[in-house]
Amino acid sequence: MNKLKDYIVKEKPSTIISVGDVVSQNLVDSGISVDILIVDNKTMRKKIQPITVDAQQTFYAKNPAGTITDEAWNTIKQALQLTGRTKIIIEGEEDLLTLVTVLSAPDDAFVVYGQPKVGVVLVKVNEENRKNMGRIVDLMTNSSKS
């Protein structure tokens, strides 16, 4: 978290979005100002105590495991238009919503998510990373039509 904090201070991202309960709580506990937190009140698919964080607005969206719903995508887009901290609570699973955040967030935003048993992953939003995430979503969409 200290390395991440130093990098955030150096890079000054336009927005910080966290995806995942444990990483979101760790960011907040480390004093990192997160703009949007996307959580599902689970870690590794097991229910956990909801994270404790003050938010100016809280949204709820359904997103079953292994999917990206229009409802979740639209909720993330809506949250990106607001000021102040926003918490999005997902009924289902938030894992794949990292793709949505990278595709929807402004340039130079940071998307931070946890990689279980590995650590924290940071994606800096830029055109190249959007293209990479877009290819993944396209592959998912095309394979579901087969």
Secondary structure, DSSP 8 states (H G I E B T S, - for coil): -HHHHHHHHHH--S-EEEESHHHHHHHHHTT---SEEEE-SEETTEE--------SEEEEEEE-TT---HHHHHHHHHHHTS-S-EEEEEEE--TTHHHHHHHHS-TT-EEEEEETTTEEEEEE--HHHHHHHHHHHHHHHHHHH-
